[in-house]
Amino acid sequence: MSTADPRHVPVLGPEAVAMLAPREGGTYIDATFGAGGYTRLILQSPGTRVIGIDRDSTAIAGGAALVAEAGARLTLVENRFSAIADICASLGLSQVDGIVMDVGVSSMQLDSAARGFSFRFDGPLDMRMGETGPTAADVVAQAAESDLADIIYIFGEERHSRAVARAIVAARKEQPITTTRQLADIVARVVRSKPGDIHPATRTFQGLRILVNEELDELEQALSAAEQVLAPGGRLAVVSFHSLEDRIVKTFLAERSKTGGGSRHLPEIAQETPTFQLLNRKPVVAYQSEIEANPRARSAKLRGAERTAAPARLPPASSSWPRLADVLRGG
């Protein structure tokens, strides 16, 4: 299937694009272009222009047919979505009217054995969304046991992380761990599962993938960049697929939309003017019909907010989770 296949329907696509409320003449960013599903929906509104961003060159190449179809209304950029502000500056855009983000690995990447994201296929232990930087095999080979345990526990939310890390370190002493099947088998020997449970390696693979692609750092930076480039009244819609991502989005939007301060017992606390107004307090989730058609939609949550006229704030302080460079430097 072509990555620009018009039948591709993004998770919560209609809901996310409805949240953007595209208007004629507006400029929108599809920050995670993938197969172009959100972009197609935005372009259905006459006169809209879309900037599609993806760090995966395969996705950009796959969008060529859609670029030809849309003409000057669509520009594709191969880059990380944390670079939204720089991309806008390079295109001469001071502001945009809406940004949609679909956070995490794409179905296309999961379904490609050569990309090494999934244990469903035996392939190289890669997991990179782009084509540069260390692979998951590099992390598995070089990271200290304590770092591996932290990665798998914090990013994978795997409660057996120490046992998994010990098993990986023991196995790599015998031979290099270079394929998805090797790693999945190692994890399955120490993480037991009951019939109907997720595969024992699911959380370990998630943890490594998030680290290799620096996904949580990327998301934090992308949200801050979106705040910088959205015009007053411009809208942000974010679809996330696990609790770590959703927590970052929820916290960012809650902080940026907070009003007032203090209490009746304490003086009013000086507070910055809100930069966003929430569009939904509870996340939008998929209908059962969408979940049945696409099981990935089961965990999807959509949150949105509208930009106010207040100046953008400084980016939030960096979080304390493991970082790729530190893990490999210390391994």
N, C-alpha and C positions, 0 to 999 in steps of 0.2 A: 504493500500500500504506500502510495506517495505520501510524504510528510505534508503535502498541501492538499490532500484528499478532501473534497468538500463535504464528505460524509463524516469527517471527524467532528465529534461534538465534545467540547471541553466540559469538565465537571463544573456544574452550577453555572454554565456559560450564559444562558439567558438571564439568570438572576444577577450575575455579576455585571453584565453589560447594561441591564436595566438600572442597576444602581449607579452606573456612570452617567446615565441619561444623555447619550450622545446628541449633539445638536449640529445643525448644518454649519459648516465652516469651522468646526472645532478641531483641535489637534489632540490626539490621544496617544498614549504609550501603552503598548502591550509588552510589558517588561520581561515576560517569559514566553516568547513567541511559539516555541515548540512546533506543533503541526499547524499553527495559524488559526485555531478555532475561535479564539476571542477576537482576533483581528477581523475575520470574516464577518462576525456578528456586528462589530463596530462599523465596518464599511457598508453594511446594509443601510445605514443612515446616510442620506445623500449629502455630499459635500464634506464629509469628514476626512481627515487625514490621520494616518497611523504611523508611528515609529515603532517597529518591531525589534526587540532586543533578544538575543540568545547567545550564550557563550559556546554553544555547540555548533560547529561549522556545518554539520550534517543538516541541522534544522534550517540554517540560513540558506544552504544550497537547495533544500527541499521547498523553500518558499519562493523560488524563482518564478514558477508559473503564476502564483498569486500576485507577485510584483508586476508581471506582464499584464495580467488581467486588470489590476487596479491602477496601473500607470503611475502618475505623479502623486497619487494619494497614499502610496505605501513606500516607506523606506525601511530596509532591513539593516541592522547593525550587529556585527559579531562582537560581543563584549559581555561583561558581567553586568547584572542589573543594578549592582551597587554603584555603577558609574553613570546613572541616569543624568545627574546634573552636568557632568562633563560631556556626555553625548548631546544633550540639549544645546550646550554652549557651542559645540563643534558644528551643529546644524543651524546655528543662528537663532535658536529659540530661547527667548527669555522666560516664557511661561507656557504651560500646556493646560488643557481643560479636563484631563482625566488620565488616570493610570490604573491599569489592572495587573495584578500579579497572581500567578498560579505557582505556589512555592513548592520546591522539592523536585524529585526526579520525575521525568516524564514517562508516559506509557511506552513511547518509542524506545527510550533508553533501556527501560526494564526488559523490553521484548527482544533486544539485540544481545545475543550471546557474546559477541565480540567486545561489548562494552563492559562486561563483568559486573553488572549491578545485581544480578539475580542468581540464586542457586538453582533455579528451575532449569537452567542450561549450564553445561560445563563450558567455561570460557576463561580467558585470562583474568586474573584478579586485578582489575583496573579501577573501575568505579569513577573515573573522572568525567565530569560533564563537558569539560573542554579537552584540549589536546596537550596541555602543558602541565608541569608540576608533578609531584610525587604521586604514585599510584597507591592503591590499597595494599598491593603486594609489598611496596617499599615500607609502609607503616608496619605491616605484620612482621617484616624481616628485621626492622631496626628499632622499633619502640621498646622501651623498657616494660617489664611485666606490669609494674605499677601504673604506668601510663596507659597500657592497653586496658587494664581493668577500669580505669577512670573513663576512658573513651567509651567503652562498651556499657558502663553503668550510666554515665551522664547523658550521652547521646542516644544510646540504644535502649536505655531504661531496662536493662537486663539485670535481674537481681542475682544471677549466678555469674556475674562478671569476673570475679576473682578466679573461679574455677575455669572459666573459658580462657582467661589470660594465661593461667598456668599451663593449660593444655596446648595453647598456641606456642608458648615458649619451648615446651618440651618437644613438640612436633618439629619445630624449625631447626632444632639441634640435629635431628635425624636427616632432614632434607628440606630444601626451600619450599615454601608454600606459595605456589604461583598460580593456582587455578581456583575457581569458585567451588568446584566439587571437593577439592582437598579441604578447604576451609570449612565448608558446610559439614563434611564428615567429622572433622575434628570437634566442632561445636556439638554435633549431635551425640557424641560419645559422653559428654558431660552435662548436657541440658536435656532432661527427659520431658517428653510431652505425651499427652493423652490423645486418643482419637478425637478429631475435631478441633484440636488446638492448632495455633499457627506453627509453622515449621520451627524447630528448635534454633535454627540459625538466623531467623528473621531479625531479631533485635541486634545481634552482633553485626550483621550486614548493614543495618540502618546506622549504627553507631560509626562504623568505619566510613560509610558513604558521606555522612554529615561532616566528619572531620576532614576527609580528603578534599571535599569541595568547599569547606569553610562556610557551610550553608547558613548557620545561625548568625555569624558575623556579616555575611552578605545581606541577610534579611534586615538586620539592624541598620546597616548602612543604607540600604535601599529605601527603607521607610524615612530615614532622615533626609535623603536626597529628594524623595517625593515631596516632602514638606517644603523644600527649597524651590522646586520648579512648578508646583501647582498654583494656578491663578486663583484669586479669591473666587469662591463658588465652584472651583474645580473639585473633582471627586476622586477618591482613592477606593479601590475595591481589591481585597486580598483574600484569596482562597488558600487555606492551609490544610495539611493532611495529618498532622500529629500534634500532640499536646505541646511539645516544645515550641514549635512554630506559632501555634495559636496563642500561646502565653505571651510570646514576644509582641505579636500584633495587638493583642488585647491590652497589654500593659502600655505600649507606646501610645495607642489611641486614647486610653483612659487618662494618661498623664497630659497629653496634648489637648484634651477637651475639658479638663477640670476647670470648674469655675468656683469663685468664692473661696472661703477659708475661715479658719478659726471656728468658734462656737459661741453660744450665748454666755459661756463662763470665761472665755479667753478673748483677748483683743483680736480683731481681724488680722489675719496673716497676709502680708503682701504677697501677691501671686501674679505670675505672668499671665498676660491675656491669652486665652485659648487660641491655638492655631488651627484646631479642627473642631467640627461639630459632628457628633456621632450620627450615623444614619440608622444604625440598629444596635440596641444594647445587647440583645441575645443573638448569637450567630445564626445565619441562615444555613440550614442543612438540606441535604438532598431528599426528594420524595422517594418512596419505596420503588416506584417504577424506574427511576434513574439508577438506583442501587442495583436493581435486578439486571439492568442493561449494562452497567459498568460497576463491578464490585468496589473499585477504587473510590467511588463516590461515598461509600459507607462512612468514612472517617472525615470527609470534607467539611470545613466550616468557612463561611463567608462573612467577613466583617467589612464595613465601609464607613467612610467619614467624608465630610465636605470641608474644604479649606476655607478658613476665615481670612480676613484682611490683615491679621496680626503678622509681624515679622517672624520669619523662621527662627527657631531656637538653635542653640549649639547642639551638636550630636550628643546622645547620651554617653555616659562613661562606659568604657569597655567592660563587658561581663567577664567573669572569672573562669569560664570553662576552658578545657584544653585547647591549645592551638597547634596547628600542623607544624609550623616551623620549630616551636619549642619541643614538641614531641620527638621530632627527628633529630634535633640538635642534642637532646638528652639521651637518645637511645643508643 
